[in-house]
Amino acid sequence: MRQSLKFCVMTLALCPLTARAQEKLPLKLITTIPMPGFTGDFDHFGLDRKGNRLFLASEDQKTVEVFDLQTGARMHSIKGFGQPLTMTYLPASNRLIVTDGGDTDAVELVDCKDYEIIGTLKLGQGVDHSAYNPVNDYFYVENGGGPAAKTHVLTIIDTESFKQVGEIAGLPGNSNEGMVIDHEGKKLYVNLTGTDEVGVIDLHARQLIAKWPLPDAHVAHAIALDETNHRLFTATRRPAQFIVFNMDTGKVVTSLPCVGVNSDMWVDFARKRIYVTGSETASVFEQRDADHYEHVAEVPTAYRAKSSMFVPGLKRLYVADSGKGKPDANLALQIFEVQ
């Protein structure tokens, strides 16, 4: 009895500490929008900041879901896709450009007034990841790979004319994952998953100019830039690692464990944080300086909550809870507020 009483007293004493610890997490869950009837994986987000809309690719449903950015309420389902994957919203034309994979292997153009697909460009096998260059309004799309391919390409699409205007060929490996373009629109950085490297592409010359090997890590997905400090961040899945590269030398600065099954990464410059989203948690790192980083939290999320969108102006991180491989998964949109 005495031992039981002692345990109860300790539990009660720890409760306030646990509550305070949760309150101090760098991300606070403010709402969850359940999505009953949805199955499989969600892929990536698109953002219409001025129009207060958030777009999300739903692979199994073959739709792009539209949410109210403020409330999280689901507003519309855009139909007609084969397997929507990545996208960029084009504010000048109120259109959405979407990579459509699976057996479709195309890029779709969506009118966001009537939410209808108004154009399709067929590409090579393996359409998946993309990057948008706001400097020249070009959209770079991975394709031309496939399981047995030794190389793949990035097709270049002019988003104003919705026409193919070139390609960057001969990229090593059969596929890539995350891509990011610098603010001047001169260089594209890409995770070359087939060869476990980060590739650097000169967008003017349309050539791969450097390859940075990963440090005994594989399957890099999430990627982001800190151009002020000349640092590139990437995250791998085997093992799950957050890796920092010096953009001037291509050398690894540091590497720290992070969440697995990661897909997206965001830099919160105001708070000097990096958020990496994966399955079950979001890893949060703080930047002490360009060469020193500290893992500060694993914020609970949900199963395969790998895709996310950070909106600095709202101080919010939107996270998609997926369900691939788990029939009883509760798919949802979670909204976190930074603390």
C-alpha positions as CSV (number, residue, x, y, z in Angstrom):
1,M,0.0,0.0,0.0
2,R,2.8,2.3,0.9
3,Q,4.5,1.7,-2.4
4,S,1.3,2.3,-4.3
5,L,0.7,5.6,-2.4
6,K,4.3,6.6,-3.2
7,F,3.8,5.9,-6.9
8,C,0.6,7.9,-7.0
9,V,2.2,10.9,-5.3
10,M,5.1,10.7,-7.8
11,T,2.7,10.5,-10.7
12,L,0.7,13.5,-9.5
13,A,3.9,15.4,-9.0
14,L,5.1,14.7,-12.6
15,C,1.8,15.6,-14.2
16,P,2.4,19.4,-14.0
17,L,6.0,18.9,-15.3
18,T,4.7,16.9,-18.3
19,A,2.1,19.5,-19.1
20,R,4.7,22.3,-18.9
21,A,7.1,20.2,-21.1
22,Q,4.3,19.9,-23.7
23,E,3.6,23.6,-23.5
24,K,7.3,24.3,-24.2
25,L,7.4,22.3,-27.4
26,P,8.3,24.5,-30.4
27,L,5.2,23.4,-32.3
28,K,1.7,23.4,-30.8
29,L,-1.1,21.4,-32.4
30,I,-4.1,23.9,-32.7
31,T,-6.5,21.8,-34.8
32,T,-6.9,18.5,-36.7
33,I,-9.2,18.2,-39.7
34,P,-10.3,14.6,-40.1
35,M,-10.5,13.2,-43.6
36,P,-12.8,10.2,-43.4
37,G,-13.0,8.0,-46.4
38,F,-9.5,8.9,-47.6
39,T,-6.9,6.1,-47.9
40,G,-3.2,5.8,-48.9
41,D,-0.6,8.5,-49.1
42,F,-0.9,12.2,-49.3
43,D,2.0,13.7,-51.3
44,H,3.0,17.3,-51.4
45,F,1.3,20.7,-50.8
46,G,0.8,23.8,-52.8
47,L,0.1,27.3,-51.4
48,D,-2.0,30.3,-52.5
49,R,-1.1,32.7,-49.7
50,K,-3.1,35.7,-51.1
51,G,-6.1,33.6,-51.9
52,N,-6.0,31.9,-48.5
53,R,-5.9,28.4,-50.0
54,L,-3.8,25.3,-49.4
55,F,-3.6,22.5,-51.9
56,L,-2.8,18.8,-51.1
57,A,-2.2,15.9,-53.5
58,S,-4.2,12.8,-52.6
59,E,-2.8,9.8,-54.5
60,D,-5.4,7.1,-53.9
61,Q,-8.3,9.4,-54.5
62,K,-6.6,10.9,-57.6
63,T,-7.5,14.4,-56.5
64,V,-6.0,17.6,-55.3
65,E,-7.8,18.7,-52.1
66,V,-8.3,22.4,-51.4
67,F,-8.4,23.8,-47.9
68,D,-9.0,27.1,-46.3
69,L,-5.7,28.3,-45.0
70,Q,-7.1,30.0,-41.9
71,T,-9.6,27.5,-40.7
72,G,-8.3,24.3,-42.3
73,A,-11.8,23.5,-43.7
74,R,-11.8,21.4,-46.9
75,M,-13.3,23.5,-49.7
76,H,-13.1,21.5,-52.8
77,S,-11.7,18.3,-54.6
78,I,-10.1,18.8,-58.0
79,K,-10.6,15.6,-60.0
80,G,-9.2,14.1,-63.2
81,F,-5.7,13.1,-62.1
82,G,-3.9,9.8,-62.3
83,Q,-1.6,10.2,-59.4
84,P,-1.1,13.8,-58.3
85,L,2.3,14.3,-56.6
86,T,3.9,17.8,-56.5
87,M,2.6,21.2,-57.5
88,T,3.1,25.0,-57.6
89,Y,0.4,27.7,-57.5
90,L,0.8,30.4,-60.2
91,P,-0.7,33.6,-58.7
92,A,-0.4,35.7,-61.9
93,S,-2.8,33.4,-63.8
94,N,-4.7,31.8,-60.8
95,R,-3.6,28.4,-62.0
96,L,-2.0,25.3,-60.4
97,I,0.6,23.2,-62.2
98,V,0.7,19.6,-61.0
99,T,3.0,16.6,-61.7
100,D,0.8,13.6,-62.4
101,G,2.7,10.3,-62.0
102,G,1.8,6.6,-61.9
103,D,0.7,5.5,-65.4
104,T,-0.2,9.1,-66.4
105,D,3.4,10.6,-66.6
106,A,2.2,14.1,-67.4
107,V,2.0,17.6,-66.1
108,E,-1.5,19.1,-65.6
109,L,-2.5,22.7,-65.6
110,V,-5.5,23.6,-63.4
111,D,-7.8,26.6,-63.6
112,C,-8.3,27.5,-60.0
113,K,-11.4,29.6,-60.6
114,D,-13.5,26.6,-61.8
115,Y,-11.1,23.9,-60.4
116,E,-10.8,22.1,-63.7
117,I,-7.8,20.7,-65.6
118,I,-7.4,22.8,-68.7
119,G,-4.1,21.5,-70.1
120,T,-2.0,18.3,-70.2
121,L,1.7,17.8,-71.2
122,K,2.8,14.1,-71.6
123,L,6.3,13.4,-70.5
124,G,8.6,10.4,-70.1
125,Q,8.3,7.6,-67.6
126,G,8.7,8.4,-63.9
127,V,7.2,11.9,-63.6
128,D,7.4,12.9,-59.9
129,H,9.3,15.7,-58.3
130,S,9.4,19.3,-59.4
131,A,10.8,22.8,-58.7
132,Y,9.5,26.2,-59.7
133,N,11.7,29.1,-60.6
134,P,9.9,32.4,-60.0
135,V,12.6,34.4,-61.7
136,N,11.8,33.1,-65.2
137,D,8.5,31.2,-64.5
138,Y,10.0,27.8,-65.4
139,F,8.9,24.5,-63.9
140,Y,11.4,21.7,-63.7
141,V,10.0,18.2,-63.7
142,E,11.7,14.9,-63.0
143,N,11.0,12.1,-65.6
144,G,12.7,9.8,-68.1
145,G,13.8,7.3,-65.5
146,G,12.2,4.1,-64.6
147,P,13.3,1.1,-62.6
148,A,16.1,0.0,-65.0
149,A,17.3,3.4,-66.1
150,K,20.8,4.6,-65.4
151,T,20.0,8.3,-66.0
152,H,16.9,10.6,-65.9
153,V,16.1,14.2,-67.0
154,L,14.5,17.4,-65.8
155,T,12.0,18.7,-68.4
156,I,11.7,22.5,-68.4
157,I,8.2,23.9,-68.9
158,D,7.4,27.5,-69.5
159,T,4.4,28.1,-67.2
160,E,3.1,31.1,-69.1
161,S,2.8,29.3,-72.4
162,F,2.5,25.8,-70.8
163,K,5.0,24.4,-73.3
164,Q,8.2,22.4,-73.0
165,V,11.2,24.6,-73.7
166,G,14.1,22.3,-73.0
167,E,15.5,19.7,-70.7
168,I,18.5,18.9,-68.5
169,A,19.6,15.4,-69.5
170,G,21.9,12.8,-68.2
171,L,21.3,13.1,-64.5
172,P,22.8,10.1,-62.7
173,G,20.5,7.4,-61.3
174,N,16.9,6.6,-62.3
175,S,15.2,9.2,-60.1
176,N,15.6,12.1,-57.7
177,E,13.6,13.4,-54.7
178,G,13.5,16.9,-53.3
179,M,14.7,19.9,-55.4
180,V,15.2,23.6,-54.4
181,I,16.3,26.7,-56.4
182,D,18.3,29.6,-55.1
183,H,16.6,33.0,-54.8
184,E,18.5,34.3,-57.9
185,G,17.2,31.5,-60.0
186,K,20.7,30.5,-61.1
187,K,21.2,27.1,-59.4
188,L,19.0,24.1,-58.7
189,Y,20.0,21.7,-55.9
190,V,18.6,18.1,-56.1
191,N,18.7,14.9,-54.1
192,L,20.0,12.3,-56.5
193,T,18.6,9.2,-54.8
194,G,20.0,6.7,-57.3
195,T,23.6,7.7,-56.5
196,D,23.3,9.0,-52.9
197,E,24.5,12.5,-53.9
198,V,23.3,16.1,-53.9
199,G,23.5,17.5,-57.4
200,V,24.1,21.1,-58.3
201,I,22.7,22.3,-61.6
202,D,23.6,25.5,-63.5
203,L,20.2,26.6,-64.8
204,H,21.6,28.9,-67.4
205,A,23.9,26.3,-68.9
206,R,21.4,23.5,-68.1
207,Q,24.1,21.2,-66.9
208,L,25.0,19.3,-63.8
209,I,28.1,21.0,-62.5
210,A,28.8,19.3,-59.1
211,K,27.9,16.2,-57.1
212,W,28.2,16.1,-53.3
213,P,28.3,12.6,-51.8
214,L,26.2,11.8,-48.8
215,P,28.1,10.7,-45.7
216,D,27.3,7.0,-45.4
217,A,23.6,7.7,-45.7
218,H,21.0,6.8,-48.3
219,V,17.6,7.9,-49.8
220,A,17.7,11.6,-49.3
221,H,14.3,13.2,-49.6
222,A,13.7,16.6,-47.8
223,I,15.9,19.5,-48.8
224,A,16.1,23.3,-48.0
225,L,18.6,26.2,-48.3
226,D,20.0,28.8,-45.9
227,E,21.6,31.1,-48.5
228,T,22.6,33.7,-45.9
229,N,24.9,31.2,-44.2
230,H,25.8,29.3,-47.4
231,R,24.3,26.1,-46.1
232,L,22.2,23.4,-47.7
233,F,20.1,21.0,-45.5
234,T,19.0,17.6,-46.6
235,A,17.4,14.6,-44.8
236,T,17.9,10.9,-45.5
237,R,15.8,7.9,-44.7
238,R,18.5,5.1,-44.3
239,P,19.5,5.9,-41.7
240,A,17.3,8.9,-40.8
241,Q,19.8,11.8,-40.7
242,F,19.6,15.6,-40.9
243,I,22.7,16.7,-42.9
244,V,24.2,20.1,-43.3
245,F,26.4,20.9,-46.4
246,N,28.7,24.0,-46.9
247,M,27.4,25.3,-50.3
248,D,30.8,26.8,-51.1
249,T,32.8,23.7,-50.7
250,G,30.2,20.8,-51.0
251,K,31.5,19.4,-47.7
252,V,29.4,18.1,-44.9
253,V,29.4,20.4,-41.8
254,T,27.4,18.2,-39.5
255,S,25.0,15.3,-39.3
256,L,22.3,14.5,-36.6
257,P,19.6,11.9,-36.3
258,C,16.1,12.9,-37.3
259,V,12.6,11.5,-38.0
260,G,12.3,8.6,-40.4
261,V,10.2,8.5,-43.6
262,N,10.8,12.2,-44.0
263,S,9.7,14.1,-47.1
264,D,9.6,17.9,-46.3
265,M,11.8,20.3,-44.5
266,W,11.4,24.0,-43.8
267,V,13.7,26.8,-42.4
268,D,12.1,29.1,-39.9
269,F,14.5,32.0,-40.3
270,A,12.9,34.2,-37.7
271,R,13.5,31.6,-35.0
272,K,16.6,30.0,-36.5
273,R,14.9,26.6,-36.6
274,I,14.6,23.8,-39.1
275,Y,11.5,21.5,-39.2
276,V,11.7,18.0,-40.7
277,T,8.5,16.1,-41.0
278,G,8.2,12.3,-41.2
279,S,6.3,9.4,-39.7
280,E,4.9,10.0,-36.1
281,T,6.9,13.1,-35.3
282,A,8.4,16.3,-36.6
283,S,12.1,16.8,-35.8
284,V,13.0,20.4,-34.7
285,F,16.6,21.7,-34.9
286,E,18.0,25.0,-33.8
287,Q,20.8,26.8,-35.6
288,R,23.4,28.1,-33.1
289,D,25.6,29.4,-36.0
290,A,26.4,28.2,-39.6
291,D,28.3,25.2,-38.3
292,H,26.5,24.2,-35.1
293,Y,23.0,22.8,-34.8
294,E,21.1,21.3,-31.9
295,H,18.2,18.8,-31.9
296,V,15.6,20.4,-29.6
297,A,12.4,18.4,-30.0
298,E,10.5,15.5,-31.5
299,V,6.9,16.9,-31.8
300,P,4.2,14.2,-32.0
301,T,2.3,14.2,-35.3
302,A,0.8,11.0,-36.8
303,Y,1.5,7.9,-39.0
304,R,3.3,8.8,-42.2
305,A,2.9,12.5,-41.5
306,K,5.8,13.2,-43.9
307,S,4.4,16.0,-46.1
308,S,4.1,19.5,-44.8
309,M,3.9,23.2,-45.6
310,F,5.3,26.0,-43.5
311,V,3.7,29.5,-43.8
312,P,5.9,32.0,-41.9
313,G,3.5,34.8,-42.0
314,L,0.9,32.8,-40.2
315,K,3.5,31.1,-37.9
316,R,1.9,27.7,-38.9
317,L,3.1,24.3,-40.0
318,Y,0.5,22.3,-41.9
319,V,1.1,18.5,-41.8
320,A,-0.7,15.7,-43.8
321,D,-1.3,12.5,-41.9
322,S,-1.2,9.6,-44.5
323,G,-2.2,6.0,-44.4
324,K,-0.1,3.9,-46.9
325,G,0.4,0.4,-45.5
326,K,-2.0,0.9,-42.6
327,P,-5.7,0.2,-43.5
328,D,-7.0,1.6,-40.1
329,A,-5.0,4.9,-40.3
330,N,-6.8,8.1,-39.6
331,L,-6.0,10.4,-42.4
332,A,-6.2,14.1,-41.5
333,L,-4.7,17.6,-41.9
334,Q,-3.0,18.8,-38.8
335,I,-2.2,22.5,-38.1
336,F,0.6,23.4,-35.8
337,E,1.5,26.9,-34.5
338,V,5.1,27.8,-33.8
339,Q,5.9,28.7,-30.2
